[in-house]
Amino acid sequence: MRLRYTEWDPERHGSQKPLFEELFDLFQDLLEHTAGDAEEALDWLRQLDDEHDLTEGSDKTIEDFIDELKKRGYLSEDEETGEVEITAQTERALRRSALDEIFSELRKHGQGDHRTPYTGEGDERLPETRDWRFGDDVSRLDVTGTLSNSFRRSGVGDDWGLSRDDFQVHKTDHHATMSTVLMIDLSHSMVLYGEDRITPARRVAMGLAELITSKYPKDTLDIVAFGNDAWEIEIEDLPYLDVGPYYTNTRAGLRRARDILHRRNNRNKQIFMITDGKPSCHIENGEMYRNAYGLDRKIVNKVLDEGVICRRQDIRITTFMIARDPGLQDFVRKLTEVNRGRAYYAELDDLGSFLFEDYVRNRRKHMR
């Protein structure tokens, strides 16, 4: 056996990533914080390079990296204005990156198999068997078990034969589908007091979208943003989702989510709501009624009514609180009680783990 020795290359032989991948990871992080604004993200990247010499030891520059992004289809440039925007390819990369980051901790706990606890004529064959019943699919026949039963009953001589009682079939597991609406609070409080709450919320939404579209294509995911009102967001728009000068119209968000799920032909339905504040407004007789100070009974009761309607329609609401405000906790406690749902307080850096673990559990449920 001949051995060929070459000079050590940390990118080829070690764990160090190629320069392009390292810079691309950084560029994606910047895009998350700029709500998909490529121009702003590139300005930040240039500033970081000026301060920390990101391309030190390489014959490439940041401008070379930007040119490479364009060549690989991650950036597009308007020929007339010269403005740079991210492409659909970059949007997909952001969703994949969000998914990988959120699942980086979950993999350590063995998450992954999303079967229901129901057996019968389902999707996945199990090693366990049972007696054949009329109507069973013959493709699930356990040949070895069937022949063993026959040999034990009639032997292997001239009298050998098969009877109905000899037949064995494999049991199967069902794989449930789920229709999910993810509600994201875009009220101004998501960026108040110097705390960025919208970036992790946006990251979770992108990761959940990538999970469902890639691994569970039969599931459905709809995104509802809510502020003064509520509106639907396309998956492709998630990287650009940002807060506005809004109050918190939780009632409108739940109504829109419930209307969407009513159109979904699925028995398993759920709502995930990410919020950092208590309800502070609703629409009444075509006009906004608002109160940002304290828990307004008039506003809260309207939201609780929506929670009851969701419960009657077998729609469970899981609320993820990303603030420790006592008023928010009191409201969520009441909503969870009337809906018989779930509620979590999630740290900003662990929001994804909470949400995805609950998504996995809910897919196992068969709601009636």
N, C-alpha and C positions, 0 to 999 in steps of 0.2 A: 504494500500500500504506500503510495506516494503522498507526502505532505507538502503543501505549499504555504509558505509563511508570507504574510503581508503586514503592512504597518497597521497598528491599531486605529480603528475608526470608531469613535464613540457612538455615531449614529447607526452604523451597520452592525457593530459587534456588541454594543452595550445597550443600556436602557434609555439613552438620551434620544429624544425625538429630533427628527430633522428640523432645521430652522424654520422652514415654512409652516410646519405643523404647530410649532410652539407659538409663532406669531399669529397663526390663524386662531388658535385657542384664545389668545389674548384679545384678538379682534372681535371674536364672538362675545366674550365677556363685556367688552365695551359697547357692543351693539345692544346687549340686554339693558344696560344702564342708560342708553340714549334712545330707547324705544324704537330701535331700527333705523335711526338716523345715521346713514353711512358717512356723510360729510363730517358730522360732529365726532363720530368714532375715530375717523382717520386723523382728525386734528389732535385728539387725545393721544393717539398712537404716535404721532410725530413728536408731541411734547415729551412723552415717555422715552422715546429714543434719544431726544436731545439730553435728557437728564441722566439716563441709565445706559446709553449706548447698547441698545437691544441687539444689534447685529455685530457686536464686537467679535473679532476672530474670524469673521467671514468676509468674503469679497462682495457680498450683497449689501444693498442698502434698503431702507424702508420703502423708498420709491420703487426699487426693484420688486419688493414684495407686493406693493399695490398693483404694479403692472402684471405680476403673476396672478393676482386675484382676478383681474380682468380677463386674462388669457384662459383661465380655468373656468370662467363663467360665473364667478361669485359676485362680480360687480359689473354694472352696466353704466355707460357714460352717455349722457345726452349730447348729441353732436352739435346742437345749436347753443345750449347754455353751458355745456361742460359739467353739469351737475352729475354727481355719482350716486347711484342707488344700489341697494342689494337686490339680488335676483331671487327667483323661486328656489333655485338650488341652494342659496344661502339660507333661506327660510327653512328648508328641510334640514339643513345642517344644524341650525339653531334648535330645532325640535329634537333631533337625535342627541345633540349635546345635552339638552335639558333632561332628557330621559336617562342618559347614561349617568349624569350627576345625581339624579334623584335615586336611582337604583343602586348606586355604588355602595351604599350601606345595607340596602335590603338583601343583596346577594349573600351577605355574610350570615343571614338568618335563614337561608334556604327557601326564600319565597319563589313561587313560580308556577305551581300546578293549580290551575283554576277550575277544578271540576266541581260539580254539585254533589251533594250527598245522596242523590237519587240514582238507583240502579234500575235496569230494565232494558228496553230496546233503545240504546243510546248511541253514542259516537265512538267510544273507545273500548276495545276488547280487553277484558280482565282475565287473569289466569284462572280465577274461580269459575266453576261450572254449576249447572243446575239441570234438572230434568227438562226434556223438550216439551213444549206446549204447542197446541195447534195455533198456527199463525206465526211462529218464530221463523226468523230468517235463516235459511239453510247455510248461508255463508258463514254463520257463527257456529257451525257444527263442530263439536270436539270429537274428532275421528278416533283418537286413541282411547278416550273414555268410553265412547260408544262401542267399539270393538271389544274392549275389556269386559264391559257388562255382558255382551253377547257370549263371549267365551266362557265366562263364569256361569252363565245360565245354561248353555246348551253344549259346551265343550267344543272340540275342534274336529270332530269326526264328521260322518255323513249327515248327522242330525243338526249340524251347525246352521244357524239362521238368525235373522234379525227380527226383533219385535219392537213395537212402539215403545215399550218400557226401557229398551236399551239406549235410546238416543239421549245424548247429553249435548248441551249448547253452552258456549261461553257467556258469562254475564258481561254486561257493558255498563259504562258510566256515561251519564249525560253531561254535556257541556252547555251551560246556560248562556244566553245572550242577555245583554243589559243595555238599556237606554239611559243615558246620563246627560243631565244638564249641569254645566258648571257655571255658577254665578260668581262674577267678580265685581267687587265694590270699587268704583272709580271716583268716589267722593274725594274732596280735597284733603281730608284728614289722612289719606294714604301717604302723603308726603309732608305732613306737618311736623313741626318740632325737630326737623333735621333727620328724621328717621324714614328711610326708604322702604316702604312696605309693598309698593306696586311691583318692583322688580322681581322679588321672589314669587309673588302671586302670578305674574306673567310667565315666569319660568315653569312653574307647576302646570299652568294651562298648556304650555307648549309640550311639556313632557307627557302629559296625559293624552294629548292629541296624537302624539307620535306612537304612544303605546297602543292605543285603540286602532288607529289606522294600519299599523304594521303587524301587530300580533293578534288582534281581535277584530278582523275586518267585518264581521257580522254584527258587532256592537255599533251603537250610534253615540256620537258625542255632539252636543250643541253647546255653544258658548253664549251666555247672556251677560252683558255689562249693565250695571245699574248705577244711577246717580240721581238726578232730578226725576228721571224716567228710566225705562229699561229698553234695551234694544239688542238684537242679535248680532254676533260677531262671527265672521267666517274664520276658519282655521288659519287661512293664509294671512289674516290681518293681525294675528296674535303678537308677532314681534313688535308691532307699532302701537299696541294698546297703551294708553296713557291716561292719567287722571285729568279731571277738569274742575272748574269752580262749582262743584256740585254738592248738594245735600245728599242724604241717604234714603232713597225711596225703596226700601226692602219689599214693600207690598207689591210694587210694580214689577220688581224682579221675580218674585215668586209667581205672580200671575202669568208673566210671559213664559216662565219655565214650565208651568203647569199646562199652558196652552200648547206648547211644543210637545210635551210628553203625551198629551191627549191624541196627537196626530200620529204617534209612534205605535205601530202594531207590535207591542211587546208587553208581556206580563210583568217583566222586571223593570221597574222604573225608579230612578232616584235623582235627588238634587244635591249637589255639593255647593255650599255657599262659603266663599272666602270674604270675610269682612273685618273691619277694624273699629266699627262704630255702631251704635244703636240706631234704629230708624229715626229719622229727623224730619221726614216730610211724606206727604202723599197727595194725590190729585183728587180733589173733591169738587163736584159740579163744574168740571172743566178748569178749575183754578187750583194752584198749589197752596196747600196748607203746610206750614213749616214751623218747626220749633227745635232749634239746635241745642237747647239748654235743658238738661235733665231728661227723664223719661216722661214723654207726653202720653198720657193714657189714651187719648183719642187716636194717636198715630199707632201706638203699640197694639191696641186692641184690633185694629184693622189687619195688622200683620198676623196676629194670632188666629184670626178668622181664616186667613189663607192657610196657615199651618193645619188647622182642623180639616179644611177641604182637601188638602193634600193627603192627609191620613185616610180620609174616606175613599180617596181614589187610589189607595195603596201606593202612594209616593212617599218615600222616606226622605227626610231632609237631614243632611249631615252638615253641621256648621263648624267651620274652622275659624276660631277667633285669633287674630294676630295682634291683639292688644289686651291689657289686663284691666281695662276700665271697668269699675264695679257696675256702672249702669249697663254696659254691654253684657257683662256676665249675667246680670239679673234678667235681662231681656232674653238672652239665649237659653237660659234655664227654663223660662216659661214656654218658649217656642218648642224646645225639645220635649217638654212634658206634654203639650197638647198634640204634637205630631207623633210622639213616641219614636222620635228619631235619635240622633247622636249629636254630641258636641265635644269639641276638643279645643284646648288652648294649645296652639302650636307656636314654638319659637320660630323666628323668621328664617333661621338657617336650617330648620328641620321640618318645614312645612310640607315638603314633598314626601318625606317618609310617612308622615301621618296620613296624607291624602291617599297615597298609593296603597298603603297597607289596608285602608278601609275600602278602597275600590276592589281590591282582591277579595276581601271578605264578602262584600255585597254581591259579587258575581256568583257566589255560591248559593245565595238565597233564592228561594222560589216563593215569591210573594203571591198571595191569593187575594 
